[in-house]
């Protein structure tokens, strides 16, 4: 929906098989269609896409940028390291608890911007090498 609001074609959602080379086939199809970036639903899936891309001869991030979600410890250890979206779940949990208390007990409505709890951790899977700049 966000792509449509921006005047872009609908984004493709593609499940990727965890075993064998079907993931490599998916990555090759994406590249053939002109895909240059993948947003994976978690870091495990992002690592699978990066591994499949490298096995298929697709450079990361040169040909395909990849970002995951949850900033798991292996994301920083993977080669190339996986960019990830980190969410401060503790802070968000407090915010939602305050919202519930507002509704149930009439406490003041908490003010905050929940988007502030979301941070992109940029690593090698989305960075352009300094030599390319």
C-alpha positions as CSV (number, residue, x, y, z in Angstrom):
1,X,0.0,0.0,0.0
2,X,2.8,2.4,0.8
3,X,4.4,1.8,-2.6
4,X,1.1,2.6,-4.2
5,X,0.8,5.8,-2.3
6,X,4.2,6.7,-3.6
7,X,3.2,6.0,-7.2
8,X,5.3,2.8,-7.3
9,X,4.4,-0.6,-8.6
10,X,3.1,-3.1,-6.0
11,X,5.9,-4.7,-4.1
12,X,6.5,-8.4,-4.6
13,X,6.2,-10.7,-1.6
14,X,8.1,-13.9,-2.3
15,X,8.6,-16.8,0.2
16,X,12.0,-18.2,0.0
17,X,12.6,-21.9,0.6
18,X,15.0,-22.6,3.5
19,X,16.6,-25.7,1.8
20,X,18.5,-26.3,-1.4
21,X,19.0,-23.8,-4.2
22,X,15.5,-22.5,-4.7
23,X,16.5,-19.4,-2.9
24,X,19.2,-18.8,-5.5
25,X,16.5,-19.2,-8.2
26,X,14.4,-16.6,-6.5
27,X,17.3,-14.1,-6.2
28,X,18.2,-14.6,-9.8
29,X,14.5,-13.9,-10.8
30,X,14.5,-10.8,-8.7
31,X,17.7,-9.5,-10.3
32,X,16.3,-10.3,-13.8
33,X,13.3,-8.1,-12.8
34,X,15.5,-5.3,-11.7
35,X,15.2,-5.8,-8.0
36,X,18.1,-4.0,-6.2
37,X,16.9,-4.4,-2.6
38,X,15.2,-6.9,-0.3
39,X,13.5,-6.3,3.0
40,X,13.4,-9.6,4.9
41,X,11.0,-10.2,7.7
42,X,13.8,-11.1,10.1
43,X,17.6,-11.4,10.2
44,X,17.5,-15.2,9.6
45,X,15.6,-14.7,6.3
46,X,17.9,-11.9,5.4
47,X,21.0,-14.1,6.0
48,X,19.3,-16.8,3.8
49,X,18.8,-14.2,1.0
50,X,22.4,-12.9,1.3
51,X,23.8,-16.5,1.2
52,X,21.6,-17.4,-1.8
53,X,22.7,-14.2,-3.6
54,X,26.4,-14.9,-3.0
55,X,26.0,-18.5,-4.2
56,X,24.2,-17.2,-7.3
57,X,27.0,-14.8,-8.1
58,X,25.0,-11.7,-7.0
59,X,27.1,-9.3,-5.0
60,X,25.8,-7.9,-1.7
61,X,25.3,-4.9,-1.5
62,X,26.7,-4.1,-4.9
63,X,23.9,-5.8,-6.9
64,X,21.4,-6.4,-4.1
65,X,21.0,-4.6,-0.8
66,X,19.5,-6.7,2.0
67,X,18.1,-5.6,5.4
68,X,16.5,-7.8,8.1
69,X,14.6,-7.2,11.2
70,X,15.2,-7.8,14.9
71,X,18.9,-7.0,15.1
72,X,19.8,-10.5,16.2
73,X,23.4,-11.1,17.3
74,X,24.2,-13.3,14.2
75,X,23.4,-10.4,12.0
76,X,26.6,-8.6,13.1
77,X,28.6,-11.8,12.7
78,X,27.4,-12.8,9.2
79,X,29.7,-12.0,6.3
80,X,28.7,-9.6,4.9
81,X,27.2,-8.3,8.1
82,X,23.4,-7.9,7.8
83,X,21.8,-4.5,8.2
84,X,18.8,-4.7,10.5
85,X,15.9,-2.8,12.0
86,X,16.0,-2.7,15.8
87,X,12.9,-2.0,17.8
88,X,13.1,-0.9,21.4
89,X,10.4,-3.4,22.6
90,X,10.9,-2.4,26.3
91,X,10.1,1.3,25.5
92,X,7.2,0.3,23.2
93,X,5.9,-2.0,25.9
94,X,5.8,0.8,28.4
95,X,4.0,3.0,26.0
96,X,1.3,0.4,25.2
97,X,0.9,-0.2,29.0
98,X,0.4,3.5,29.5
99,X,-2.2,3.5,26.7
100,X,-4.0,0.6,28.4
101,X,-4.0,2.5,31.7
102,X,-5.3,5.5,30.0
103,X,-8.2,3.5,28.6
104,X,-8.9,1.5,31.7
105,X,-8.3,4.0,34.5
106,X,-8.6,7.3,32.7
107,X,-4.9,8.2,33.2
108,X,-3.5,11.0,31.0
109,X,-2.9,9.9,27.4
110,X,0.8,9.3,27.1
111,X,2.6,11.4,24.5
112,X,5.4,10.0,22.5
113,X,6.4,9.1,19.0
114,X,6.6,5.2,18.8
115,X,8.7,5.6,15.6
116,X,11.5,6.9,17.8
117,X,11.9,3.4,19.1
118,X,12.8,2.1,15.6
119,X,16.5,2.3,14.5
120,X,18.1,1.1,11.3
121,X,21.4,-0.6,12.1
122,X,23.3,-0.1,8.9
123,X,25.9,-2.8,8.2
124,X,27.7,-4.2,5.1
125,X,24.6,-5.7,3.4
126,X,23.3,-2.2,2.5
127,X,26.4,-0.1,2.5
128,X,28.3,1.2,-0.6
129,X,32.1,0.5,-0.1
130,X,34.1,3.7,0.4
131,X,36.1,2.9,-2.7
132,X,32.9,3.1,-4.8
133,X,32.0,6.6,-3.6
